Amino acid sequence: MKRSSIYGIALIFGSLGMVVTMLFHPTGHDLLAQADQLARRNEMIAVVTHSLALASIPVLFFGFLGLSKRLGWDHALVPAALVAYGFGAVAAMCAAVFSGLVAPVLTRQMLTADDSTQQVLDAVFHHNGLLNQGFAKVFVVASSLAIVFWSVSILRIGSFARAAGLVGCFVGLVGLAGILSGHLRLDVHGFALFIFAQSVWTILIGVLLCRPGDSLEAA
């Protein structure tokens, strides 16, 4: 297997893992479903999907490490991109833990608590949601910056790779503009839209890394 292929495969499968997570991601309302059996099913879905996301994050980082090696460390934007993405990956891990591993435990307690305990758990659940949103914002900004940095580095390469660079610049800049302007709401649907757009670029890069030749070779 070509040396870069393993990194491309990691980017493809890591992205697909994130996409599947967002496709089946339950909302807070789903976790607080009145039917206990339905609530328990949604709790299990939350744990499984976020566990998949937690497994996908290091796989993606491994793939982006390979992309950075392929582009070359001599260009300052390449290591800067990897550092930014690593910073964002830690934030994404924290967001996934709060959303997928902590929230289901809280909602299970909320569904069985008495009235006095319910008020405390409501506040804790709201605080948990704020932490999740905060870490998600860090991930959106950091990963968008990383994509822009990598894409600018890619733009100096061949024609097909240059198209991927343009797509990456668009995805990264739109993500940054959306979060900084407040137009990108990081509820389940807004975050899913961001993940889907980012995954399109990541899978494209993964395909390029798997291609024979020097389509992503440093100049």
C-alpha positions, -999 to +999 in steps of 0.1 A: +000+000+000+013+034-009+025+053+022+000+081+019-030+058+013-033+049+050-037+085+058-062+090+031-082+060+043-081+074+079-095+108+067-123+090+047-133+067+075-129+093+102-152+117+083-178+090+077-178+083+114-185+119+122-213+120+095-229+089+110-227+105+144-246+136+133-272+116+113-283+097+144-275+124+170-305+127+194-316+161+208-321+169+244-358+167+238-353+131+226-335+122+257-363+135+278-390+117+260-420+109+282-421+072+272-394+056+293-386+030+267-382+056+240-360+077+263-338+047+271-334+039+234-323+075+227-299+074+256-283+043+241-281+060+207-265+091+222-238+070+239-231+049+208-230+078+183-208+099+205-185+069+212-181+067+174-173+104+173-147+100+200-131+071+180-132+092+148-114+122+162-079+106+167-084+088+133-089+121+117-059+136+134-038+107+122-050+114+087-043+151+089-008+143+103-002+124+070-016+153+050+008+176+067+038+153+061+028+151+024+026+189+020+059+194+038+068+210+071+089+238+056+058+259+049+047+276+081+010+272+074+012+234+074+024+229+110+001+258+121-028+239+106-020+207+124-016+226+157-050+244+152-067+211+143-052+194+173-064+222+196-099+219+180-098+181+183-094+183+221-124+207+222-144+183+200-136+154+224-148+175+254-180+184+235-187+148+226-182+137+262-206+163+276-232+156+249-230+119+246-217+105+279-228+130+305-261+143+291-278+108+290-268+102+326-283+135+336-316+130+317-320+095+332-317+110+367-341+138+357-368+114+345-367+096+379-360+125+403-385+141+428-395+177+424-368+192+446-340+173+429-355+180+395-348+217+398-311+211+406-307+186+378-324+211+354-297+236+362-269+210+359-283+199+325-285+234+313-249+240+324-238+208+307-254+221+275-235+254+278-202+235+282-210+214+251-218+245+231-187+263+242-164+235+232-182+230+199-176+267+191-138+262+198-138+232+175-156+250+147-132+280+148-100+259+152-109+233+126-120+260+101-087+278+105-068+246+101-087+238+068-080+273+055-043+269+063-040+235+047-060+247+017-038+277+011-008+253+012-026+230-013-033+259-037+004+259-048+001+224-061-013+208-093-047+217-109-068+190-093-053+196-059-058+233-064-096+226-068-095+209-034-077+239-020-104+262-033-131+240-018-113+240+015-109+277+016-146+281+010-157+256+036-133+270+062-141+307+056-178+301+056-175+282+089-156+310+104-180+336+091-210+317+103-197+312+139-183+347+143-214+364+129-237+343+150-255+329+119-243+294+125-263+281+154-246+251+171-277+231+178-279+196+164-289+207+129-265+236+127-235+216+139-245+187+116-245+211+086-210+222+095-197+186+099-212+176+066-196+205+047-162+198+064-165+161+057-169+167+020-136+185+019-119+159+042-131+130+021-119+148-011-084+151+005-085+115+016-092+105-020-063+126-032-040+110-007-050+076-020-044+084-056-012+073-073+012+100-083+021+133-066-013+150-066-006+163-031+032+163-032+049+194-019+064+217-045 
